[in-house]
Amino acid sequence: MSNGNGSGDGNGVVSSYAGNFVVPNFFSGSDLELQFKRGVEEANKFLPKFSPLVIDLEEEQPPIVVVKAEKEERDYSPNLKGKKNHDREDDGFEDERSNKQSAVSVDETELSEMFDKLLVCNGRDEKNGLANGSNGKKKSRAKKSQGNNNEAVDLRTLLILCAQSISSDDRRTANELLKQIRQHSSPFGDGSQRLAHCFANALEARLAGTGTQIYTALSAEKTSAADMLKAYQAYISACPFKKVAIIFANHSLMHATSSADVIHIVDLGILYGFQWPALIYRLSKRPGGPPKLRITGIELPQGGFRPAERVQETGRRLAKYCERHNVPFEYIAIAKKWENIRIDELKINKGEFVAVNCLFRCKNLLDETVVVSSPRDAVLRLVRQANPNMFMHAIVNGSYNAPFFVTRFREALFHFTALFDMLDANMGREDQMRMKFEKEFYGREVMNVIACEGSERVERPETYKQWQVRNRKAGMKQLPLDPLLMKKLKCKVRGKYHEDFVVDEDGEWLLQGWKGRIVYASSAWVPA
């Protein structure tokens, strides 16, 4: 059988005898770093060596909540990976920090108080908090995979061979390979074993033709905002990706709106709205009083009889939070396919500062390989038509959107190997939140990428360079990065997180990654 190793790393030699594929362990030692470097165009981007709040409950202007919903297809993409975010005033920009013991199981009505405790107020390093000092420099655990016979196996090559067999409809070989992968993988093992378990689930579903049903069931699971907030804070304590993206977007917005009387944020993919309490709090402290804040929260519709339920709940929570801090507030909820939204539905008023915000969700829009009139470009045209004062755009930097299955599989394997390795280096193997991320978030995404096709495949990331071309084509122009902010973000990540996290820049994009593989990028835009 031919070797499916597409990275040309020289470690994929496969010996075949008695149905066993035994190879040197790809995931051990320095080979892991080699894997990340291969197939990564940005591989040269490495890192160089108030006290409790007093709440004024006086109601000056009651917040307004306007709801607009359209019953369409179910929400395919509840995409918020578990994360947590603290904010404190630090030279004019946010520095969210961890406090893992603070998030307890609460009723929805207590979320406004939780926002203060977890998203805004001072964070304190606790024993499970931010990695720093020696913990910040800790190395990944050993990557040795062990099966029942303690043979070292190259799980990555087995997975690629299995994908090739499925692609050529060699079901017998595919099943035999899956059996071997199962013997050496585990949802409770090291990073490589957990990755193999996750990808084996998706390959099995593709082989059985059940990918769409499994993905739909995973997407339909409802998670309360309180539980999601706990996941959010656990993620932020281990990994800076979402935190840095939010700081970048909020800092850009605060810097540009210092004299605005009305700020209107159109949030494409608002989900639970965890980005905004820190901004609301800072607006409440603005000299001369806070501006009026309008947020148009946009989501895909959920299944069932209440397609806009979640996006409406987000508006009610944010309204309550604005009320706590005396920030005049208006909220419009829209639950429909983004490409079908009309400009008049955004309710843009003359004279207000308009900011469009989209963090990591454009990857869920279909492209021209599926629909002739690309929803991706349609949404960017809507953004341009809104003529915003600023467009904050953060993307998942991925190359696993190829129409050819084996090519897509290899690229997804590269991408998720980095993410599983990152969790292995920064979270304990028994950590319940880690298991939740790997099963409910990464597992769901991998299931969609590997086991779904056509319009059912909604995990379709592109690279930041591809998005740069799309945004320019839509009539947008990039804003330069703030050198002071970039310097501070690099220092914060270098000082508080594992040394293998990457913060860099290229072509006015803020880049983030792990061991040289760039996985997220952020940028700010204005109409050309």
N, C-alpha and C positions, 0 to 999 in steps of 0.2 A: 504494500500500500504506500502511496506517495505521501511524502511529508507535507503537512498542511501549514507548516511554519512559514508565514509570509514576511517575517521581519528580517530574515537573513542573518540571524545572530550566531549561527554556527552551533547552537546548543540543541537543535531540534532533531538530532539523529534518532531514528526510531528503529528498535529491534523488534521483529515480530516472530513470536514462536508460541505454539500452543495457545493461540488466542490472546496472549498477553502482550501489552505494549509497555516495555520498561525502558526508561530513559533517565539520564541524569536529572536531578531535581532542578527545574528551571527557577524555582522561587527561592533558592538558597543564596545567601551571601551577596557577593558583588554582582551576581547575575541579575538580581532584582533591579539594581540601578541601571544596568545595561539595557534591561527591557524598557524602562521608562524613557531612556534616551532615544531608543529606536522608534522610528515612525512619528517623531514629534518635531514639527517644524520650528518650535520655539525652544529646542533643547539647550540653546546657549544662554538662556535667561535664568541664571542662578542668583541667589542672594549673595552679595559680598559679605568675605569674612570681615453739701452742703449738708450737709447735715440733713436729718429727717425733714421732709417737706411740711410746710404749714399750708393747709388747704383752705382757700377762701370759698365757701359754699354759696356766696351771694349770687343770685341769679339776675344778671343784667339783661342778657338777650338769650332767651331759650333757643336751643338748637332746633333747626328745622330738618326733618327727614322726609324726603320725597322718594317714592318707590316707583321704579319702572321695571317691569319684568315681561319677558316673552317666553312662553313655553315652547322649548325646542328639544333638541336631543340632550341626553344626560351629560353631565360634566365628566369629560374623559380625563381631566388633568388636575386633580388636587395635588399641586406640585410642591407645596412647601415642605422642604425637608425639615425634620425636627431641629429646632434651633432656639437659642435664647439671646436676648439682647438687653444689656444695661446701657444707660447713658449717663454721663456726668459732664458738667461743663469743664472743658479743658482747653484753654487757649482758643475758644470759639468753635470747637467742633466736638462731635460725640466721641466718647470712649466707652463703649459698652463693656461691662465685665460680668463675671459669673457669680452666681450665688445659688448653688444647686439645691441647698436645703430649703430655700424660700418657697418654691412652688409646691403647694400642697393641693390635694384634690378639693376643688371649690365649686360652688354653685355659679352659674353664669352671672348672677347678679353681683358677684364679688370681683368680677374681672376688672372693673375700673380701678379698684384698689390694687389688684395684682399688677396692672399696667404701671402704677406708680412704683411699686416695689421692685419689679423685675425689668421693666423696659426703660425707666427713667432715672430712678434715684441711684445714689451711690451704691456700687457693687462692692462687696468685700470678698477677698480671696479666702476661701475655706478649703478644707482638706480635699474636696473634690472639685475645686475651682480651677481658675486659669492655670495652665502650665507655665511655670516660670522658674528661674534659677536652674538648678540641675534637672528638674522635671522638664523644663522647656527644651533641654538638649538631649532628652532620652532617645535611645535608638529603638528601631523597630525590633519586635520580638523575632526569634528564629522562625524561619519559614519552612521548616522541614515537615513535609506531609508524610504521615504514617498510616498505612493500612493495617490490615490484620497480620500481614506477613512482613511488616516493617520495610518493605521495598520503597526506595526513593523513586517517585514517579514525576514526570513532567505533566502536570495537570493541564497546563495551557495547551500543549501539543495534542493531548487526548481530546480536549474540547474542540480544537480546530479540526482534527480528523473526523470527529463526530459530526460537526457542522457540514463538512465536505460530503460525508456519507449521506446525510439527510438531503443535501442539495442534489445529489445524484440519485436519490431514491433507493439507496442501498440500505434498506431497513434492517437487514440482518446484522451487518457490520455496525450500524448506528446503535442498535440495541446492545450489542456486545460491548461497544465502547462506553455506552451509558452505564452498563453494569460495573465496569471497571472504575469509572469516574465516581460512582456511588460508593465503592469500597474505600476510596481514598479521600472523599470529601465529607464535610460535616458543617452544619450551621453553628456548631459550638467550638470549632477548631481555630487555627490561625487564619490570617487573612486569605491565603491562597485556597485553603480548604473551604472557607465560607463562600468565596467567589465561585469556586467550582460547583458547590452545592446550588447556588443561585442560578448559574448558567445551565446546569444540568436540568433544573426544573423547567426552564424556558425551552431547552432543546426537546425535552420529553413532551411538552405541550405542543410544540411545532410538529413533532412526529405524529402525535395523536390528533392534531387538528383542533385542539381545545384552547388555543391561546387567547382568542377573543373573549370566550366565556370566562376564563380565569381572570383576565385583566379587567373585564367589566365587573366581576364580583369584587375584586380588590379595590377598584375605584369607587364602588358603591358603599363601601364601609364608611360610616359616619364617625368622625372623631370630634369630640367637643373642643371648644376653643381653649378651655382650661387645660385639657390633656395635651393639646397641641402646644400650648405655651410652655408646659413642662419639657416637652420634646425639644422645643425651640431653644430653651436655655441650656439643655444638656449638649446640644449640638454646638452652640456658640462657645461653650466652655472648652470644647475639644478642638474646634476648628474655626478659623477666622473668616472663611469665605463669605458667608452671608453678612456677617457683621461689617466687614470692610466695604462691601457693596452698598449697604444701607448708609454707612457713614458718608461714603462718597456722594450718593444721591442727595441725602439730606443737607450735607454741607454745601453742595452746589446750589441747592434751592434756597437755603438761608442766605447765602452770599448774594444771590441775585434779587432777593425780595426784601431787602432791608428797608425800603421806603414804600412798599406796596400797601395799599389800603385793603384790597381784596385779592386773595390768592385762591385760584381755582386749580385743583389737582385732578387730572383725569388719570385714574390708576387702572391700567390694563392688567388685570389679574390680581385684584386686591386681596383675595382669599380672606384671611383673618384680620388683615389690617395692622399687623404687628410693627410695620415700618413707621406708623404715624404718631403714636403717643410721645415719643422723644421729640419729634418736630413740634407737636402741639404744645408740649411743656415749654420748649424754648421760645415759641411765639408768644406764650403767655407772659414771658419775662422781658419782652421787647420794650425798650424805652419809649414812653409815649403811649403805651397800651398795645394790645395785640390787634392784628388785622382781622378782618372777617375771613374765615376759611371755608371754602366750598370744596367738597370732594365728590367726584363722580366715580363710584366704585363699579368696575366692570368685571363680570365673571361669566363663564359658560354656565348654561342652565343645568341644574341638577335633575335627576330622574324623579318621577312621581308627580304628585299634584301641586307641589310648591317649588317650582324650578328656581325661584329667586330667594328661597328661605335663607340660605347662608349669607349671601351678599347683603340682604336686609339686616340680618343679625349683626353683621360687622358694622353697618351704619349706626345701629342703635347703641352699640358699645362705644364707638367713637364719639357719638353725640353726648353720651353720658360723661365721657372723659373730658370733652370740651367744656361741658357744664361745670365740672369740678374746677376747671382752671379759668373759667370766665372768658373763653375764646368763642366769639360768635361763630356759629357753625351751620352749614346746610349740606345735606347729603342726598345724592341721587343714586339709586341702585339700578343697574342695567344687567339683566341676565339673558344673554342671547349670543349667537355666533358673532364674533367680533367683526368679521368681514361684512356682516349685514347691518351694522350700526350706521345710522345716518347722522350727518353732522349736526342737524338740529336737535337730536336726542341728547347731545352733550350739554345743552343749555348754556352755551358760552355767552357771557354778557360783555358789552363794550366797557373798556377801561380796566378790566381785571387782569392780573398777572396769570397767564395760563401756562401750566406745566403739565406735560404728559409724562407719565412714569410707567415703565415696564421692566420689572426685574425678573429675569430668567424664564419668562413665559412665552416668548415668541417662538420657542422651539416646538410648541404644541400646535402651531398653525400649519396647515397643509401648504404644500408648495406646488410649483408648476409641473412636477413629475406626476402629480395625482390629479390636479384640476387645471384646466387650460388657463382659466383666469385665477392666478395665484392669490389665495387668501392672504398670504404673507405680504405681497405687494399692495393688496387692497387696504390692509390695515395701515401700512406705512403711508399710503395716499390719504387716508382719513386723518392721520397725525399731521401731515403737511397741510391738509385743508383746514384743520383747526388753527393753523398759524400760531403755534405756541411760542411763548417767550423762551421756553426751554423744553427739550425732550431728553429725559434721563433714561438711558438704555443699558441694561445689564444682560449679558447672554451667557448661556452654557457653551463653552468652546469645544465643540465635538465634531468629529468627521464621520460619525456612524449614521449617516443618512443616505448611504449608497443604495440604489435600487437592487444591486446584486447582493444576494444573501451572504455569501461567504466573505466578501469584502467588508460588508457592514458588520458581520460577526467579529472579524478580526479587530476592526477599529473600536467596537464596543468593548471588546475584551481588554484592549489597551487602556481605554478610558476608565472602566470600572475597576481594573486592577489597581490603578492609582488611588481610587476612592476607598476600596476595601483595605489597601495597605495603609492609607492614612488613618482610618479608624483603628486598625490593629496597633498602630504606633501610639495612639492617643487616647484610647478607651480600653478598659479591661474586658477580657473575653466573656466574663459573666455579667457585664453591664446590660441591664434589661433594655435601656434606651438604645444601646448599640444594636441589640437584636431586633428592636423595633424598626430602626432605620434600615437595616439590611433586608428585612423581610417586607416591610410595608412601603418603603420608599424606593430604595435601590432595586429590590426584588420586583416591584411593580413595573418600574421603568425597563428593566432588563426583559421582563416578560413581554412587554409591548414591542421593544426593538427586535427581539429574536422570533417571537411566535405570532406576530400580527403583520398583516400586509395591507396594501391599498389605503383606503381612507380610515381603516381601523388602526393603522400605525400612526400614532400622534406624537411619538418621541422622535423628533426630527431636527436635532441641533445642527447648526452650521458654525464655521469658524468666525472669529471676529473680523477677519479680512473679508469674508463673504458678506457679512452684515454691513461692513463699511461700504461695499459696493452698492448694496441694496438701498441703504439710507441716502447715499449721494444721488442715486438714480431717482429717488422719491423727492429730491429737491431739498435735502438737509445738508447742513455744513457743521463740521465738528468744532467744538470749543477746545482750546488748549487746556491741558491739565494744570492744576494749581501746584506749583513746585513745592510750596510749604506743606500743603496737605499730603502730597506724595511722600515727602521726607518723614513726616510724622507717622503716617500709616506704616511705612517700612520699619521705622524704629519700634512702633508698638508691636507689630507682628514678630519682629526679630527678638524683642525682649520678653514677650509673654507666651509665645507658642514654640512648638517644635522647630528646630533649625532647618528642617527640610521643606517648610512652607516657603513658597515663592511669592514675592510682590515685586512686580516690574512694570515697565511701560513700553509701548510700541505704537507709533502712529497715532498718538493722542488717546490710546486705550490704556486704562489701568488693568494690568494682567495679574491673575492669581493662579497658583498651581501648587503641585506637590512633586518634589524631586525632579524638577525641570519640565514636567508635563503641565502645560497651561490648561486649566479646566474652566475658568471663569474670566470674563472681561467686562469692564464698565466704561461708559463714555457719555459725554453730554453733547447735545446737538441743538442747533437753532435753524430756522428756515434760511435757505441760501438767498 
